[in-house]
């Protein structure tokens, strides 16, 4: 049995209204907290993706683009450059599969965005480590069917250039570019996709030809 304390100075209707108002306040607080949790998770995911980009970076040019993203989103203070635009020279990794297909690997969120939504065509294949930060990997098909070996090699690249690169094996999702969606207002490199295709593969890129 649940007992609800009532204020003897209030009428039954006033007591009811009091509890209704309290419920409404608690509900609004819970909704605000839920929204804050979603925003916080989004920020954490974004920062983790940037941390992975730092692990992937090989040169000062790669770091310049990461620094630009950190400044764009207010994580670090933008330096005054006298009106000069920072020149971005970093480019995605470029590999050639054993079957002769060109494979491109984004080094950071800006490059991932460019590869997935501007460079890739609808029937090109997209690879990404499942459920963790990592590079977007694009295989240009040029209208051809991909051999199994190229699927495997692209999967190995997606596994290696991800947060899970030190794990024995990494699950990698893959789908065609036409199945990718970007929500409005989403941060660079964030995509929504649905696929039943995945590989469990070693993050090993030895033997792959880099151009």
The 8 nearest C-alpha neighbors of each residue, nearest first, counted from 0:
[[1, 2, 3, 4, 5, 18, 15, 6],
 [2, 0, 3, 4, 5, 18, 15, 14],
 [3, 1, 4, 0, 5, 6, 18, 14],
 [2, 4, 5, 1, 18, 6, 0, 14],
 [5, 3, 2, 6, 7, 14, 1, 18],
 [6, 4, 7, 3, 14, 9, 11, 8],
 [5, 7, 8, 9, 14, 4, 10, 11],
 [8, 6, 9, 5, 10, 14, 11, 4],
 [7, 9, 6, 10, 5, 14, 13, 11],
 [10, 8, 7, 6, 13, 14, 11, 12],
 [9, 11, 13, 12, 14, 8, 7, 6],
 [12, 10, 14, 13, 15, 9, 5, 16],
 [11, 13, 15, 10, 14, 16, 9, 17],
 [12, 14, 16, 10, 15, 11, 9, 17],
 [15, 13, 17, 11, 16, 12, 9, 10],
 [14, 16, 12, 18, 13, 17, 11, 19],
 [15, 17, 19, 13, 14, 18, 20, 12],
 [18, 16, 14, 20, 15, 19, 13, 21],
 [19, 17, 21, 15, 20, 16, 22, 14],
 [18, 20, 16, 22, 17, 21, 15, 23],
 [19, 21, 23, 17, 18, 22, 16, 24],
 [22, 20, 18, 24, 23, 19, 25, 17],
 [21, 23, 19, 25, 20, 24, 26, 18],
 [22, 24, 20, 26, 21, 25, 19, 27],
 [23, 25, 21, 27, 26, 22, 28, 20],
 [26, 24, 28, 22, 27, 23, 29, 21],
 [25, 27, 29, 23, 28, 24, 22, 30],
 [26, 28, 30, 24, 29, 25, 31, 23],
 [29, 27, 25, 31, 26, 30, 32, 24],
 [28, 30, 32, 26, 31, 27, 33, 25],
 [31, 29, 33, 27, 32, 28, 26, 34],
 [30, 32, 28, 34, 29, 33, 27, 35],
 [33, 31, 35, 29, 34, 30, 36, 28],
 [32, 34, 30, 36, 35, 31, 29, 37],
 [33, 35, 31, 37, 32, 36, 30, 38],
 [34, 36, 32, 38, 33, 37, 39, 31],
 [37, 35, 39, 33, 34, 38, 40, 32],
 [36, 38, 34, 40, 35, 39, 41, 33],
 [39, 37, 41, 35, 36, 40, 34, 42],
 [40, 38, 36, 42, 41, 37, 35, 43],
 [41, 39, 43, 37, 42, 38, 44, 36],
 [40, 42, 38, 44, 39, 43, 45, 37],
 [41, 43, 45, 39, 40, 44, 46, 38],
 [44, 42, 40, 46, 45, 41, 47, 39],
 [45, 43, 47, 41, 42, 46, 40, 48],
 [44, 46, 42, 48, 43, 47, 41, 49],
 [45, 47, 49, 43, 48, 44, 50, 42],
 [48, 46, 50, 44, 49, 45, 43, 51],
 [47, 49, 132, 51, 45, 46, 50, 44],
 [48, 50, 52, 46, 51, 47, 53, 45],
 [51, 49, 47, 53, 52, 48, 46, 54],
 [50, 52, 54, 48, 53, 49, 162, 47],
 [53, 51, 49, 107, 55, 50, 54, 106],
 [54, 52, 50, 56, 51, 55, 49, 62],
 [53, 55, 51, 52, 56, 50, 57, 162],
 [54, 56, 52, 53, 106, 51, 57, 160],
 [57, 55, 53, 61, 54, 58, 52, 62],
 [56, 58, 55, 61, 59, 62, 54, 60],
 [59, 57, 61, 60, 56, 62, 89, 63],
 [58, 60, 62, 61, 63, 57, 56, 89],
 [61, 59, 89, 63, 58, 62, 88, 64],
 [62, 60, 89, 58, 59, 56, 63, 64],
 [61, 63, 59, 65, 60, 64, 66, 56],
 [64, 62, 66, 60, 65, 61, 67, 59],
 [63, 65, 67, 66, 62, 61, 87, 68],
 [66, 64, 62, 68, 67, 63, 69, 107],
 [65, 67, 69, 63, 64, 68, 62, 70],
 [68, 66, 64, 70, 65, 69, 71, 63],
 [67, 69, 71, 65, 70, 66, 72, 64],
 [68, 70, 66, 74, 67, 72, 71, 75],
 [69, 71, 73, 75, 67, 77, 68, 72],
 [72, 70, 68, 69, 73, 67, 74, 77],
 [73, 71, 70, 69, 74, 68, 75, 67],
 [72, 74, 70, 75, 71, 69, 76, 77],
 [75, 73, 69, 72, 70, 76, 71, 68],
 [74, 76, 70, 73, 69, 77, 72, 66],
 [77, 75, 70, 78, 73, 74, 69, 71],
 [78, 76, 70, 75, 79, 71, 73, 67],
 [77, 79, 80, 76, 70, 75, 81, 67],
 [78, 80, 81, 77, 82, 83, 76, 84],
 [81, 79, 83, 82, 78, 84, 85, 77],
 [82, 80, 83, 79, 84, 78, 85, 77],
 [81, 83, 80, 84, 79, 85, 78, 77],
 [84, 82, 80, 81, 85, 79, 86, 78],
 [83, 85, 86, 82, 80, 81, 87, 79],
 [86, 84, 87, 83, 80, 63, 67, 64],
 [85, 87, 84, 88, 63, 83, 64, 60],
 [86, 88, 89, 85, 64, 63, 60, 90],
 [87, 89, 60, 86, 90, 61, 64, 63],
 [88, 90, 61, 60, 87, 91, 64, 63],
 [89, 91, 88, 92, 110, 106, 105, 61],
 [92, 90, 105, 104, 106, 103, 93, 110],
 [93, 91, 104, 103, 105, 90, 94, 106],
 [92, 94, 103, 210, 102, 209, 91, 104],
 [95, 93, 209, 102, 210, 208, 101, 103],
 [94, 96, 101, 208, 100, 99, 102, 209],
 [95, 97, 100, 99, 98, 149, 101, 94],
 [96, 98, 99, 95, 149, 148, 100, 207],
 [97, 99, 96, 100, 149, 146, 148, 95],
 [98, 100, 96, 97, 95, 101, 149, 102],
 [101, 99, 96, 95, 98, 102, 139, 140],
 [100, 102, 95, 139, 138, 94, 96, 99],
 [101, 103, 138, 94, 137, 93, 95, 100],
 [104, 102, 93, 137, 92, 136, 91, 94],
 [103, 105, 136, 92, 91, 135, 134, 106],
 [106, 104, 111, 91, 110, 134, 135, 107],
 [105, 107, 91, 52, 134, 110, 55, 104],
 [108, 106, 52, 110, 109, 105, 111, 65],
 [107, 109, 188, 111, 187, 110, 112, 106],
 [110, 108, 112, 111, 107, 187, 113, 188],
 [109, 111, 105, 113, 112, 107, 108, 114],
 [112, 110, 105, 108, 188, 114, 135, 109],
 [113, 111, 188, 109, 110, 115, 114, 187],
 [112, 114, 110, 117, 111, 116, 115, 118],
 [115, 113, 118, 111, 112, 119, 116, 117],
 [116, 114, 112, 119, 113, 111, 117, 118],
 [115, 117, 113, 114, 112, 118, 119, 176],
 [118, 116, 113, 114, 119, 115, 112, 120],
 [117, 119, 114, 113, 116, 115, 120, 137],
 [120, 118, 115, 114, 117, 123, 116, 176],
 [121, 119, 123, 122, 176, 118, 177, 139],
 [120, 122, 177, 176, 123, 175, 119, 178],
 [123, 121, 175, 120, 176, 124, 177, 140],
 [124, 122, 139, 140, 120, 175, 176, 121],
 [123, 125, 175, 138, 137, 174, 176, 122],
 [124, 126, 137, 174, 173, 136, 175, 176],
 [127, 125, 173, 136, 172, 135, 157, 154],
 [128, 126, 157, 135, 172, 171, 129, 136],
 [129, 127, 171, 158, 157, 170, 131, 172],
 [128, 130, 171, 172, 170, 131, 127, 169],
 [131, 129, 128, 132, 170, 127, 171, 172],
 [130, 132, 129, 128, 162, 133, 161, 163],
 [133, 131, 48, 162, 161, 51, 47, 130],
 [161, 134, 132, 160, 162, 128, 131, 51],
 [133, 135, 105, 160, 136, 161, 104, 157],
 [134, 136, 111, 127, 105, 104, 126, 137],
 [135, 137, 104, 126, 125, 103, 157, 134],
 [136, 138, 125, 103, 102, 124, 139, 126],
 [139, 137, 102, 124, 123, 101, 140, 103],
 [140, 138, 123, 101, 141, 137, 102, 100],
 [139, 141, 142, 143, 123, 138, 100, 144],
 [142, 140, 143, 139, 123, 122, 100, 144],
 [141, 143, 140, 144, 122, 123, 139, 145],
 [144, 142, 140, 141, 145, 139, 122, 146],
 [145, 143, 146, 140, 142, 141, 147, 122],
 [144, 146, 149, 143, 147, 150, 140, 148],
 [145, 147, 148, 149, 144, 150, 98, 151],
 [148, 146, 150, 149, 151, 145, 152, 144],
 [147, 149, 151, 146, 150, 152, 97, 98],
 [148, 150, 152, 151, 147, 146, 96, 153],
 [151, 149, 147, 153, 148, 152, 154, 146],
 [152, 150, 154, 148, 149, 153, 155, 147],
 [151, 153, 149, 155, 154, 150, 148, 156],
 [154, 152, 156, 150, 155, 151, 149, 157],
 [155, 153, 151, 157, 152, 156, 150, 158],
 [154, 156, 152, 158, 202, 153, 157, 203],
 [155, 157, 153, 159, 154, 158, 160, 204],
 [158, 156, 154, 127, 160, 155, 159, 128],
 [159, 157, 202, 155, 156, 161, 128, 160],
 [160, 158, 202, 164, 156, 161, 157, 155],
 [159, 161, 157, 158, 134, 133, 156, 164],
 [133, 162, 160, 163, 164, 159, 158, 132],
 [161, 163, 164, 132, 51, 133, 131, 160],
 [164, 162, 161, 166, 165, 169, 158, 159],
 [163, 165, 159, 161, 202, 166, 162, 158],
 [166, 164, 163, 167, 202, 162, 159, 168],
 [165, 167, 168, 163, 164, 169, 202, 201],
 [168, 166, 201, 165, 169, 202, 164, 200],
 [167, 169, 201, 200, 166, 199, 202, 170],
 [170, 168, 200, 199, 158, 171, 201, 163],
 [169, 171, 199, 198, 129, 128, 200, 197],
 [170, 172, 128, 198, 129, 197, 127, 154],
 [173, 171, 197, 127, 129, 126, 196, 128],
 [174, 172, 126, 125, 196, 197, 127, 171],
 [173, 175, 125, 124, 194, 176, 178, 196],
 [174, 176, 124, 177, 122, 123, 125, 178],
 [175, 177, 121, 178, 179, 123, 125, 124],
 [176, 178, 121, 175, 179, 122, 120, 123],
 [179, 177, 176, 175, 192, 180, 174, 193],
 [180, 178, 192, 176, 177, 191, 190, 181],
 [181, 179, 191, 190, 192, 182, 178, 177],
 [180, 182, 190, 191, 183, 189, 185, 179],
 [183, 181, 185, 184, 180, 190, 191, 189],
 [182, 184, 185, 181, 186, 180, 189, 190],
 [183, 185, 182, 186, 181, 187, 189, 190],
 [186, 184, 182, 183, 189, 187, 181, 190],
 [185, 187, 189, 188, 184, 45, 108, 41],
 [188, 186, 108, 189, 112, 109, 185, 111],
 [187, 189, 112, 108, 111, 190, 186, 109],
 [190, 188, 187, 186, 185, 181, 191, 112],
 [191, 189, 181, 180, 179, 188, 192, 182],
 [192, 190, 180, 179, 181, 189, 193, 182],
 [191, 193, 179, 178, 180, 190, 194, 174],
 [194, 192, 178, 195, 191, 179, 174, 196],
 [195, 193, 196, 174, 192, 173, 172, 197],
 [194, 196, 197, 193, 172, 174, 173, 192],
 [197, 195, 194, 173, 172, 174, 198, 171],
 [198, 196, 172, 171, 173, 195, 170, 199],
 [197, 199, 171, 170, 200, 172, 154, 196],
 [200, 198, 170, 169, 168, 171, 197, 201],
 [199, 201, 168, 169, 198, 155, 170, 202],
 [200, 202, 168, 203, 167, 169, 155, 158],
 [203, 201, 159, 158, 155, 164, 168, 200],
 [202, 204, 201, 205, 155, 159, 156, 158],
 [205, 203, 207, 155, 156, 206, 202, 159],
 [206, 204, 207, 203, 208, 202, 155, 156],
 [205, 207, 204, 208, 203, 209, 97, 152],
 [208, 206, 205, 204, 209, 96, 94, 95],
 [207, 209, 95, 94, 206, 210, 96, 97],
 [210, 208, 94, 93, 95, 207, 92, 96],
 [209, 94, 93, 208, 95, 92, 101, 102]]
